[in-house]
Amino acid sequence: MTRLRVVNLALPKTGTTTLTDALRHAGLTVADWRIRAGQSRNKDLKGMHLGKILYADYFATGDPLARLGEFDVINEMSAVREDQSLWPQTDWGLLSAIQAHHPEVKFILTTRNPAKTADSVMRWNNLGKRRLPAADVPGLPRGFGRSEDELARWMTAHYAFCRRMFEGESNFMEYDIEDPQAPAKISAYLGVDLPWWGRSNVGTPAALPSGAMRKGYSQPSAALH
C-alpha cells in the first residue's frame, strides 16, 4: 500500500492550524511551519522553518522533501520575517520537483474567503501591517499588501495559480475552511478518518489525545496560521 503523503498549498490565516490538529488526531505526522523539539530524529532540522528546508534541499538535491521523509504532512510552508521571505507554495519549480520525486503526494489547498482572510491578516500581530508590506513576496512585491483589497487580490491570484497548475490532476483538491462538508471532503480525498474537526489558533485550542506532545503534536503557534 502506498504511503500517504500530503502537502498543503495554503496561505496564512486560512485554517492551516485546524488542518494540522485534525490530521494529527487522525494519527498522521505533521510538520507545521517549523520543526520543533522532539519532532525529528535529524537534529540539524530542529528549529528550522519548513520553507528553508524545502528550498535548501531543492537546490542541493533537486528533491524539496529530501530530509522530510519522517513526516506524512507538510503544512504551512511560508515564513516571512525581517531576514527572509519564503513561499514554496507559490513556486512552480519547487512544486513540480515534489511532483516528480514523489508522485504519491496528494496536494491540498485550504481556502477561505479572501476578504475575510485579508481582514484576519491585518489583525494578526504585525503580519499585515508590517511584515508582508516590508517583504518581497511572490505576487505581492515589497510595498504592497498594506490594504485589505491588495491582500485579497493576492490571495485570489494564488488560488487561481494552484488551480491552473494542478488542472486535470487527480492528486489535488481544495476546500473552503467554512464549508460544513470540509472534513468529509478531506477524509474522502485522503482516505483517512478525521476523529476531530474544529477551529484552532482562535482562543482555546482543541484538546489533543493523551501523550500527544510526546508524539510530536504541538499546540497551535502564533506564527502565520
N, C-alpha and C positions, 0 to 999 in steps of 0.2 A: 504494500500500500504506500502510495506517495505521501511523503510528509507534508503537512500543511505549513506553508509559509505565507505571510501576509505583509504587505507594505501599504501604509496609508498615505495618501497624497494630499491630505488636508492642510488648510491654512490655520493659523491661530484662532482661538475663540470659536471653534465650530464643533465643540463637543469631543475633542480628542481624548481628554482625560476620562470621560464617561466610557468611551470605547476601550481604553486601556483597562479600566476596572472591570468592565463586562467580560473581556477576553481573559483576564487573569482569573476571574471567578469561574470561567469555563475550563481552566486548567492549562492555558497557554502561557508561554514565557514571553513577556512583552518588554521590549526596550523602548522607553518613552523619554525623549528629549536628551537625556544624558545617562551614562552608565553609572549607577550608584553602587556603593559598597555592598559586596556580597552578591551582586548580580552576574558577575563574570569570573570565570577561572583565569582569564587573562588580566593580570594585574596592571598591565600597561594601559588598559582601557578605562580603569577607574577614574571617574570624574570627567571623562571626555564627552563632548556633545556628539550626538549621532551624526549631525551634518559633517563635522570634521572627520570622523571615522570614515564615512561614506566617500567623501572626496579624496581623502588620503589614500584609501585602498583603490579607488577608481583610477587615480593617476599612477599609482605604484604597480598595480597588477592588472588593471582593466576590469576587475570584479569589485563593485562597491560593497558587497556583502562578505568579502573575503575573511574578515575577522569577526563576523557577527553570526556565525553558524550556531551558536548556543541559543539564539532567540528565534521563536516562532513568528513573532510580530515586530515590525519596525513601525513606530508610531511617533508623530510629532518630530519631524526631522529638522525643522528650521531652528535657527538660532540667530538672534540679532542683538549685538552689543556694540560698545564703542570700538572694539578691536576686530570685529568680524561680522559678516552678514552672509549666512549660509542658507540656501533654499533648494535643496536637492529635488524637492517635489515639483519644481518648475523647470528642471534641466532635462531636455530631450536626450542628450547624450548619455547622462548618468542612468536615466530610467531605461533607456534602450539597452544599456550594458547589463542591468539587472535582468531584463527580459532574456537576453542572450545567454547569460551564465546560469540563470535559474528559471527555466521555462515553467517550473511548477508554481512559481509565486503567483498569488492572487492579489491584484491591486484593488484597493478600495478607496473611495473618495467620500469623506464625511463633508456634507454641505449644510449650509444654514442660510437663511435669507440674508443677502449681502448688506442690506440697510441695517438690519438688526445686528449683524456681526460687526459692522463698522462702528455702530454705537457702543457695542461692548468693548471693542478695541480701544476706543477713545477714553473709556472709563477704567481701563485695566492698567493700573500703575502708570508708568510713563511710556507704554508701548506705542500708543497712537500719537501722543503729544510730543514725544521727543525721539524715541529710538527709531521708529520707522522713517520719519522725515529726514533723519540725520544719516541714514544708511543708503547704500546702493543696493536696492532690491530689484530682482528681475521683474520688469513690468511696472515698477514703482521707483524711478530714479531718485537720487538724493534731492531733497527739497520738495518732493511731492508726498502726498499722504497726510497732509495737515488737516484735511476736511473729511467728513464722513462720505461725501459724494465721491471724492477721489479714491478713498479706500474701497468703497462699494464697487466702483468701476474696475479696480484692480482685481478684486475677488471674483467678479463676474467673468473677467477675462481668463482667470486661472481655471475656473470650471470649464470654460469653452476649450481651453488648451488640453485639459485632461480628456474631455470627450472626443476631441479630434485625434489625439494621439492613440487612444485605445478604441477608436471607432471600429466596430465589427469584431473586436476581440472578445473571447469568452472568459478571459481572466480579469475582467474589470466590472465593477459595479459601483454605483453611487447611491447614497441615501441621504435624506434630509433628517437632521437630528430631531426635528419637531414632528416627524411623521410617526403616528402611533404604531404603524406597522414596521418601523425601523428594525427593532430586534428580530422580528420574524424574518425579514428580508436578509439581514446579516446572517442569521442562523442557517437559512436555506442556502445562501451563497457559499458560506464557509463549510457547511456540513457539520456544525457543532451546535450543541445545546447551550443556550445562554441562561444560566440559573438566576442571574441578576441583571436588571436594567434600571437605570435611574438618571440622576443628574449629579455629576461630580464637579468638584472645584467651584461650587457655588454654595457657600455655607458649610454645613456639617457634611463631611464626606461619608460615602457608603461604608458600612461595616464590612470588613474583609474576613475571610474564613480564618479559623483558628490556625495559628502558625504561619499566616500569610507573609509576615515580614521575613521570616527565615527562608521562604521560598523565592524571595526576590520581589515581592509585592512592595509597593510604596504608597504612602498617602499622596493624594494629588498635590503637585507642587504649584507654586505661584510663578511659573515661568511664562509660557506663551499660550497655554492651552485654552 
